[in-house]
């Protein structure tokens, strides 16, 4: 798979970076906490559990809907991409009221030539006199797709958006023979959604496109059956804790627990237990699900290093 980041993973990385910086302020120069762990346990009702286990395909909603519908009706579906996978093995999806586990098999790869797309935005900057400016709607289809592939739209969902950002080196493969006004045009301005962006579509590089076959395994004929499956297969009992480990976990239920390394013996023992659960449970995503005294929890264990 290409190492190209999706817009969602780009934004998630930015958010994670902010969390790491705020999670261990003691790691700044002159302080004594270069590495810390935070633990938080969030109780989940059964409806919340279903929403947690099934994936949020906001970025690839149309593609995922098509693939799932095809795989459900025809037994399999294929999809080619050189960017972020819309579906992966271990994802859980809903279709026509039933729930399925996704399996992905790579069946072909090929090399493609992509153009590197860069977008810069500064709230206080506008096109300079004499600059080349395009309205988004007047661009050829391939140019519009290239821009949207790199454009981090989630940044603008609330308020006026960020003060500025820079996205560079995002790969886009222009279809053979596609019309373009951006390729090799240097840096130009594009007005999109009422805002001006500096855009460059220039250097070429090779990317690997892979074709995947998707199949579905039904794991619940309806929502109730899927809830039962999740409790049986994905939720791990958190029992046999020592009194000290239990005290740490209950503090994590009440609110986030933070410790600098070296960790206390009780926190370290609970951390090891949760790490083991994460390694041995295929939930299709990162956070482990545990049952503690009759309640299901999603557990976030984060290592912050500055």
C-alpha positions as a Markdown table, in Angstrom:
| # | Residue | x | y | z |
|---|---|---|---|---|
| 1 | Unk | 0.0 | 0.0 | 0.0 |
| 2 | Unk | 1.1 | 3.5 | -0.7 |
| 3 | Unk | 2.4 | 5.5 | 2.2 |
| 4 | Unk | 0.2 | 8.4 | 1.1 |
| 5 | Unk | -1.8 | 9.8 | 4.0 |
| 6 | Unk | -5.6 | 10.2 | 3.6 |
| 7 | Unk | -7.1 | 13.6 | 4.7 |
| 8 | Unk | -8.5 | 11.9 | 7.8 |
| 9 | Unk | -5.2 | 10.4 | 8.8 |
| 10 | Unk | -3.4 | 13.7 | 8.2 |
| 11 | Unk | -5.8 | 15.5 | 10.5 |
| 12 | Unk | -5.7 | 12.7 | 13.0 |
| 13 | Unk | -1.9 | 13.0 | 13.0 |
| 14 | Unk | -2.1 | 16.7 | 13.6 |
| 15 | Unk | -4.5 | 16.1 | 16.5 |
| 16 | Unk | -2.4 | 13.4 | 17.9 |
| 17 | Unk | 0.6 | 15.6 | 17.8 |
| 18 | Unk | -1.2 | 18.3 | 19.7 |
| 19 | Unk | -2.3 | 15.7 | 22.3 |
| 20 | Unk | 1.2 | 14.5 | 22.8 |
| 21 | Unk | 2.5 | 18.0 | 23.4 |
| 22 | Unk | -0.3 | 18.7 | 25.9 |
| 23 | Unk | -0.1 | 15.3 | 27.5 |
| 24 | Unk | 3.4 | 15.7 | 28.9 |
| 25 | Unk | 4.3 | 19.3 | 29.3 |
| 26 | Unk | 6.8 | 18.2 | 31.8 |
| 27 | Unk | 8.9 | 16.9 | 28.9 |
| 28 | Unk | 9.8 | 20.3 | 27.8 |
| 29 | Unk | 13.5 | 21.4 | 28.3 |
| 30 | Unk | 14.4 | 21.7 | 32.0 |
| 31 | Unk | 11.7 | 19.4 | 33.3 |
| 32 | Unk | 11.7 | 15.7 | 34.3 |
| 33 | Unk | 8.9 | 14.0 | 32.3 |
| 34 | Unk | 10.1 | 13.1 | 28.8 |
| 35 | Unk | 7.7 | 10.2 | 28.6 |
| 36 | Unk | 4.3 | 9.6 | 30.2 |
| 37 | Unk | 1.3 | 7.4 | 29.9 |
| 38 | Unk | -2.4 | 8.4 | 30.2 |
| 39 | Unk | -5.2 | 5.9 | 30.8 |
| 40 | Unk | -8.9 | 6.6 | 30.4 |
| 41 | Unk | -11.8 | 4.1 | 30.4 |
| 42 | Unk | -15.1 | 5.2 | 28.8 |
| 43 | Unk | -18.3 | 3.2 | 29.6 |
| 44 | Unk | -20.3 | 2.1 | 26.5 |
| 45 | Unk | -23.9 | 1.2 | 26.2 |
| 46 | Unk | -24.8 | -1.4 | 23.6 |
| 47 | Unk | -25.8 | 1.2 | 20.9 |
| 48 | Unk | -22.5 | 3.0 | 21.6 |
| 49 | Unk | -20.6 | -0.2 | 21.4 |
| 50 | Unk | -22.0 | -0.9 | 17.9 |
| 51 | Unk | -21.1 | 2.6 | 16.8 |
| 52 | Unk | -17.6 | 2.2 | 18.2 |
| 53 | Unk | -16.9 | -1.2 | 16.5 |
| 54 | Unk | -18.3 | -0.3 | 13.1 |
| 55 | Unk | -16.1 | 2.0 | 11.2 |
| 56 | Unk | -16.5 | 5.7 | 10.4 |
| 57 | Unk | -16.1 | 5.8 | 6.6 |
| 58 | Unk | -16.8 | 9.6 | 6.3 |
| 59 | Unk | -14.0 | 10.1 | 3.7 |
| 60 | Unk | -14.8 | 7.1 | 1.6 |
| 61 | Unk | -18.6 | 6.8 | 2.3 |
| 62 | Unk | -19.7 | 6.4 | -1.4 |
| 63 | Unk | -16.9 | 4.0 | -2.3 |
| 64 | Unk | -17.5 | 1.9 | 0.8 |
| 65 | Unk | -21.3 | 1.8 | 0.2 |
| 66 | Unk | -20.7 | 0.6 | -3.3 |
| 67 | Unk | -18.1 | -2.1 | -2.4 |
| 68 | Unk | -20.2 | -3.4 | 0.5 |
| 69 | Unk | -23.3 | -3.6 | -1.6 |
| 70 | Unk | -21.5 | -5.4 | -4.4 |
| 71 | Unk | -19.7 | -7.8 | -2.1 |
| 72 | Unk | -23.0 | -8.6 | -0.3 |
| 73 | Unk | -24.9 | -9.3 | -3.6 |
| 74 | Unk | -22.2 | -10.8 | -5.7 |
| 75 | Unk | -19.9 | -12.5 | -3.2 |
| 76 | Unk | -16.9 | -10.2 | -3.8 |
| 77 | Unk | -16.0 | -6.7 | -5.0 |
| 78 | Unk | -12.7 | -5.3 | -6.3 |
| 79 | Unk | -11.2 | -1.9 | -5.9 |
| 80 | Unk | -7.9 | -0.3 | -7.1 |
| 81 | Unk | -6.1 | 2.6 | -5.2 |
| 82 | Unk | -2.7 | 4.1 | -4.7 |
| 83 | Unk | -3.9 | 6.0 | -1.7 |
| 84 | Unk | -5.6 | 5.2 | 1.6 |
| 85 | Unk | -7.6 | 1.9 | 1.6 |
| 86 | Unk | -11.4 | 2.5 | 1.9 |
| 87 | Unk | -11.8 | -0.9 | 3.7 |
| 88 | Unk | -9.4 | -3.3 | 5.3 |
| 89 | Unk | -9.5 | -6.7 | 6.9 |
| 90 | Unk | -11.1 | -6.6 | 10.3 |
| 91 | Unk | -13.4 | -3.7 | 9.6 |
| 92 | Unk | -17.1 | -4.2 | 10.5 |
| 93 | Unk | -19.8 | -2.8 | 8.3 |
| 94 | Unk | -23.6 | -2.8 | 8.2 |
| 95 | Unk | -25.7 | -3.5 | 5.1 |
| 96 | Unk | -29.5 | -3.8 | 4.9 |
| 97 | Unk | -29.7 | -4.3 | 8.6 |
| 98 | Unk | -27.1 | -7.1 | 8.8 |
| 99 | Unk | -23.5 | -6.8 | 10.0 |
| 100 | Unk | -20.4 | -8.2 | 8.4 |
| 101 | Unk | -16.7 | -8.5 | 9.0 |
| 102 | Unk | -14.6 | -7.4 | 6.0 |
| 103 | Unk | -11.8 | -9.5 | 4.5 |
| 104 | Unk | -9.3 | -8.0 | 2.0 |
| 105 | Unk | -7.0 | -9.8 | -0.3 |
| 106 | Unk | -4.5 | -8.0 | -2.6 |
| 107 | Unk | -4.6 | -9.5 | -6.0 |
| 108 | Unk | -2.5 | -7.1 | -8.2 |
| 109 | Unk | -0.1 | -4.2 | -8.0 |
| 110 | Unk | 1.3 | -1.9 | -10.7 |
| 111 | Unk | 3.4 | 1.2 | -10.8 |
| 112 | Unk | 1.8 | 4.5 | -11.7 |
| 113 | Unk | 3.2 | 8.0 | -12.4 |
| 114 | Unk | 1.7 | 10.6 | -10.1 |
| 115 | Unk | 1.9 | 14.4 | -9.8 |
| 116 | Unk | 2.7 | 16.0 | -6.5 |
| 117 | Unk | 0.0 | 18.4 | -5.4 |
| 118 | Unk | 0.7 | 21.1 | -2.8 |
| 119 | Unk | -1.8 | 23.4 | -1.2 |
| 120 | Unk | -1.0 | 26.4 | 1.0 |
| 121 | Unk | -3.5 | 28.6 | 2.8 |
| 122 | Unk | -3.1 | 31.7 | 4.9 |
| 123 | Unk | -6.2 | 33.5 | 6.1 |
| 124 | Unk | -4.5 | 36.9 | 5.7 |
| 125 | Unk | -3.1 | 36.4 | 2.2 |
| 126 | Unk | -4.8 | 37.0 | -1.2 |
| 127 | Unk | -3.6 | 36.6 | -4.7 |
| 128 | Unk | -0.9 | 39.2 | -5.6 |
| 129 | Unk | -1.3 | 41.5 | -8.6 |
| 130 | Unk | -0.7 | 39.5 | -11.8 |
| 131 | Unk | -1.0 | 36.1 | -10.2 |
| 132 | Unk | -2.8 | 33.3 | -12.1 |
| 133 | Unk | -6.2 | 32.8 | -10.4 |
| 134 | Unk | -8.7 | 30.1 | -11.2 |
| 135 | Unk | -12.2 | 29.6 | -9.9 |
| 136 | Unk | -12.5 | 26.0 | -8.8 |
| 137 | Unk | -15.6 | 25.4 | -11.0 |
| 138 | Unk | -13.9 | 26.5 | -14.2 |
| 139 | Unk | -11.1 | 23.9 | -13.8 |
| 140 | Unk | -11.1 | 20.6 | -15.8 |
| 141 | Unk | -12.4 | 17.6 | -13.9 |
| 142 | Unk | -9.0 | 16.0 | -13.3 |
| 143 | Unk | -7.7 | 19.3 | -11.8 |
| 144 | Unk | -10.7 | 19.5 | -9.5 |
| 145 | Unk | -10.1 | 16.0 | -8.3 |
| 146 | Unk | -6.4 | 16.6 | -7.8 |
| 147 | Unk | -7.2 | 19.6 | -5.6 |
| 148 | Unk | -9.9 | 17.8 | -3.6 |
| 149 | Unk | -7.6 | 14.8 | -3.0 |
| 150 | Unk | -5.1 | 16.9 | -1.2 |
| 151 | Unk | -7.5 | 19.5 | 0.4 |
| 152 | Unk | -8.0 | 18.9 | 4.1 |
| 153 | Unk | -11.7 | 19.8 | 4.2 |
| 154 | Unk | -12.3 | 18.8 | 7.8 |
| 155 | Unk | -10.2 | 21.9 | 8.8 |
| 156 | Unk | -13.0 | 24.1 | 7.7 |
| 157 | Unk | -16.0 | 22.3 | 9.1 |
| 158 | Unk | -16.3 | 24.7 | 12.1 |
| 159 | Unk | -16.1 | 28.5 | 12.1 |
| 160 | Unk | -13.7 | 30.2 | 9.8 |
| 161 | Unk | -11.2 | 27.3 | 9.7 |
| 162 | Unk | -7.6 | 27.5 | 10.5 |
| 163 | Unk | -5.4 | 30.5 | 10.2 |
| 164 | Unk | -3.3 | 28.6 | 7.8 |
| 165 | Unk | -1.9 | 25.2 | 6.7 |
| 166 | Unk | 0.4 | 23.6 | 4.2 |
| 167 | Unk | -0.1 | 20.3 | 2.5 |
| 168 | Unk | 2.8 | 19.2 | 0.3 |
| 169 | Unk | 3.7 | 16.2 | -1.8 |
| 170 | Unk | 0.3 | 14.7 | -2.1 |
| 171 | Unk | 0.3 | 12.2 | -5.0 |
| 172 | Unk | -2.5 | 12.3 | -7.6 |
| 173 | Unk | -2.5 | 10.2 | -10.8 |
| 174 | Unk | -4.0 | 12.1 | -13.7 |
| 175 | Unk | -6.0 | 9.8 | -16.0 |
| 176 | Unk | -4.4 | 9.2 | -19.4 |
| 177 | Unk | -5.2 | 12.1 | -21.8 |
| 178 | Unk | -6.9 | 14.2 | -19.1 |
| 179 | Unk | -7.1 | 17.9 | -19.7 |
| 180 | Unk | -5.3 | 20.0 | -17.1 |
| 181 | Unk | -4.7 | 23.7 | -16.5 |
| 182 | Unk | -2.5 | 23.1 | -13.4 |
| 183 | Unk | 0.1 | 20.6 | -14.5 |
| 184 | Unk | 3.4 | 22.4 | -14.9 |
| 185 | Unk | 1.7 | 25.7 | -14.5 |
| 186 | Unk | 3.8 | 26.5 | -11.4 |
| 187 | Unk | 2.2 | 28.0 | -8.4 |
| 188 | Unk | -1.3 | 29.4 | -9.0 |
| 189 | Unk | -4.3 | 30.5 | -6.9 |
| 190 | Unk | -7.6 | 28.6 | -6.7 |
| 191 | Unk | -10.7 | 30.2 | -5.3 |
| 192 | Unk | -12.7 | 27.4 | -3.6 |
| 193 | Unk | -15.6 | 27.7 | -1.2 |
| 194 | Unk | -15.0 | 31.5 | -1.0 |
| 195 | Unk | -11.3 | 31.2 | 0.0 |
| 196 | Unk | -8.1 | 31.6 | -2.0 |
| 197 | Unk | -5.5 | 28.8 | -1.9 |
| 198 | Unk | -2.0 | 28.6 | -3.4 |
| 199 | Unk | -1.7 | 25.4 | -5.4 |
| 200 | Unk | 1.2 | 23.7 | -7.2 |
| 201 | Unk | 0.9 | 20.6 | -9.3 |
| 202 | Unk | 4.3 | 19.7 | -10.5 |
| 203 | Unk | 6.9 | 17.0 | -9.8 |
| 204 | Unk | 6.2 | 13.5 | -10.8 |
| 205 | Unk | 6.9 | 10.4 | -8.8 |
| 206 | Unk | 6.1 | 6.7 | -8.9 |
| 207 | Unk | 3.4 | 5.3 | -6.7 |
| 208 | Unk | 2.2 | 1.7 | -6.3 |
| 209 | Unk | -1.4 | 1.1 | -7.1 |
| 210 | Unk | -2.9 | -2.1 | -5.6 |
| 211 | Unk | -6.1 | -3.9 | -6.5 |
| 212 | Unk | -7.9 | -5.6 | -3.7 |
| 213 | Unk | -10.6 | -8.2 | -3.6 |
| 214 | Unk | -13.2 | -7.7 | -0.8 |
| 215 | Unk | -15.4 | -10.3 | 0.7 |
| 216 | Unk | -17.9 | -10.2 | 3.6 |
| 217 | Unk | -18.5 | -12.6 | 6.5 |
| 218 | Unk | -21.9 | -12.1 | 8.2 |
| 219 | Unk | -21.4 | -11.8 | 11.9 |
| 220 | Unk | -24.9 | -10.7 | 12.9 |
| 221 | Unk | -28.2 | -11.0 | 11.0 |
| 222 | Unk | -29.5 | -7.9 | 12.9 |
| 223 | Unk | -28.3 | -5.4 | 15.4 |
| 224 | Unk | -29.1 | -7.5 | 18.4 |
| 225 | Unk | -27.2 | -10.5 | 17.0 |
| 226 | Unk | -24.2 | -8.2 | 16.2 |
| 227 | Unk | -24.2 | -6.9 | 19.8 |
| 228 | Unk | -24.1 | -10.5 | 21.1 |
| 229 | Unk | -21.2 | -11.2 | 18.7 |
| 230 | Unk | -19.2 | -8.2 | 19.8 |
| 231 | Unk | -19.6 | -9.1 | 23.5 |
| 232 | Unk | -18.6 | -12.7 | 22.8 |
| 233 | Unk | -15.7 | -12.1 | 20.4 |
| 234 | Unk | -14.3 | -8.6 | 20.9 |
| 235 | Unk | -15.0 | -7.6 | 24.5 |
| 236 | Unk | -12.4 | -9.1 | 26.9 |
| 237 | Unk | -13.2 | -9.7 | 30.6 |
| 238 | Unk | -10.9 | -7.6 | 32.8 |
| 239 | Unk | -10.9 | -9.8 | 35.8 |
| 240 | Unk | -8.3 | -11.2 | 38.2 |
| 241 | Unk | -7.0 | -7.8 | 38.9 |
| 242 | Unk | -5.1 | -7.1 | 42.1 |
| 243 | Unk | -6.7 | -4.6 | 44.5 |
| 244 | Unk | -4.1 | -2.0 | 43.5 |
| 245 | Unk | -4.7 | -2.6 | 39.7 |
| 246 | Unk | -8.4 | -2.3 | 40.3 |
| 247 | Unk | -7.9 | 1.0 | 42.1 |
| 248 | Unk | -5.9 | 2.4 | 39.1 |
| 249 | Unk | -8.6 | 1.2 | 36.6 |
| 250 | Unk | -11.4 | 2.7 | 38.7 |
| 251 | Unk | -9.5 | 6.0 | 38.7 |
| 252 | Unk | -9.4 | 5.8 | 34.9 |
| 253 | Unk | -13.2 | 5.4 | 34.9 |
| 254 | Unk | -13.7 | 8.5 | 36.9 |
| 255 | Unk | -11.2 | 10.5 | 34.8 |
| 256 | Unk | -7.9 | 10.3 | 33.0 |
| 257 | Unk | -5.0 | 8.9 | 34.9 |
| 258 | Unk | -1.5 | 10.2 | 34.0 |
| 259 | Unk | 1.9 | 9.0 | 35.2 |
| 260 | Unk | 5.4 | 9.8 | 34.1 |
| 261 | Unk | 7.9 | 7.0 | 33.5 |
| 262 | Unk | 9.1 | 5.1 | 35.4 |
| 263 | Unk | 5.5 | 4.0 | 36.1 |
| 264 | Unk | 4.3 | 2.8 | 39.5 |
| 265 | Unk | 4.2 | -0.9 | 39.9 |
| 266 | Unk | 0.3 | -0.9 | 39.9 |
| 267 | Unk | 0.0 | 1.2 | 36.7 |
| 268 | Unk | 2.7 | -0.8 | 35.0 |
| 269 | Unk | 1.0 | -4.1 | 35.8 |
| 270 | Unk | -2.4 | -2.8 | 34.5 |
| 271 | Unk | -0.7 | -1.4 | 31.4 |
| 272 | Unk | 0.9 | -4.7 | 30.6 |
| 273 | Unk | -2.5 | -6.4 | 30.9 |
| 274 | Unk | -4.1 | -4.0 | 28.5 |
| 275 | Unk | -1.2 | -4.2 | 26.1 |
| 276 | Unk | -1.7 | -8.0 | 26.0 |
| 277 | Unk | -5.4 | -7.6 | 25.3 |
| 278 | Unk | -4.6 | -5.2 | 22.4 |
| 279 | Unk | -2.2 | -7.6 | 20.9 |
| 280 | Unk | -4.4 | -10.6 | 21.1 |
| 281 | Unk | -7.8 | -9.1 | 20.2 |
| 282 | Unk | -8.6 | -8.3 | 16.5 |
| 283 | Unk | -11.1 | -5.5 | 16.9 |
| 284 | Unk | -10.4 | -3.8 | 13.6 |
| 285 | Unk | -9.2 | -0.7 | 15.3 |
| 286 | Unk | -6.8 | 0.3 | 18.1 |
| 287 | Unk | -8.6 | 0.7 | 21.4 |
| 288 | Unk | -9.3 | -2.4 | 23.4 |
| 289 | Unk | -12.8 | -3.2 | 24.7 |
| 290 | Unk | -13.1 | -4.7 | 28.2 |
| 291 | Unk | -15.8 | -5.8 | 30.5 |
| 292 | Unk | -15.3 | -4.8 | 34.1 |
| 293 | Unk | -17.9 | -5.6 | 36.8 |
| 294 | Unk | -20.7 | -6.0 | 34.2 |
| 295 | Unk | -20.0 | -2.8 | 32.2 |
| 296 | Unk | -18.2 | -2.5 | 28.8 |
| 297 | Unk | -15.5 | 0.1 | 28.5 |
| 298 | Unk | -13.4 | 1.4 | 25.7 |
| 299 | Unk | -9.8 | 1.9 | 27.0 |
| 300 | Unk | -7.5 | 4.5 | 25.7 |
| 301 | Unk | -3.9 | 4.0 | 26.8 |
| 302 | Unk | -1.6 | 6.7 | 25.3 |
| 303 | Unk | 2.1 | 7.1 | 25.5 |
| 304 | Unk | 3.2 | 10.7 | 25.2 |
| 305 | Unk | 6.8 | 11.4 | 24.4 |
| 306 | Unk | 8.2 | 14.9 | 24.0 |
